[in-house]
């Protein structure tokens, strides 16, 4: 009986630990993000649902038939954690499991990773069909901002 009680307490403790760590607040270092596409894209605005489809590779082509090339930061980067929590509604560990499952099932690869916000903007500015995000800043050149992530929500640009 003691072993059963100890096991029950252990499992309950694990559940509380998982529940407590499942959705910590977004990183304080990144308060808002700009989501942007190549300047020639016909897209002017994207919703949270549309962003989720693009970044989970559920939607692989733009409306004009151009292949979608989603770009993201490395796992653990503050901007990536915020983006994944708001758009994909997944924490870092959940995102890893999501992509592992997709890869095993042959359902696609995760977005390509870009190491910096400057490079993210440069790649999107030079690669038609691409979409990326970076911490918000005024005066982005060469790209078109199609959504913003502010206060934990996707909003219009």
PELINMO-V785829 format. One record per backbone hydrogen bond with DSSP energy under -1.0 kcal/mol. CO is the residue of the C=O (numbers start at 1). NH is the residue of the N-H. Records with the same first field share a line. If there is no record, write none. Layout:
# PELINMO-V785829
CO = NH / NH
This chain:
# PELINMO-V785829
1 = 5
2 = 6
3 = 7
4 = 8
5 = 9
6 = 10
7 = 11
8 = 12
9 = 13
10 = 14
11 = 15
12 = 16
13 = 17
14 = 18
15 = 19
16 = 20
17 = 21
18 = 22
32 = 136
33 = 149
34 = 134
35 = 146 / 147
36 = 132
37 = 144
38 = 41
47 = 51
48 = 52
49 = 53
50 = 54
51 = 55
52 = 56
53 = 58 / 59
60 = 68
62 = 65
66 = 62
69 = 131
70 = 112
72 = 114
74 = 77
77 = 81
78 = 82
79 = 83
80 = 84
81 = 85
82 = 86
83 = 87
84 = 90
91 = 95
92 = 96
93 = 97
94 = 98
95 = 99
96 = 100
97 = 101
98 = 102
99 = 103
100 = 104
101 = 105
102 = 107
103 = 106
112 = 72
116 = 120
117 = 121
118 = 122
119 = 123
120 = 124
121 = 125
122 = 126
127 = 130
129 = 69
131 = 71
132 = 36
134 = 34
142 = 39
144 = 37
146 = 46
147 = 35
148 = 155
149 = 33
150 = 153
153 = 150
155 = 148
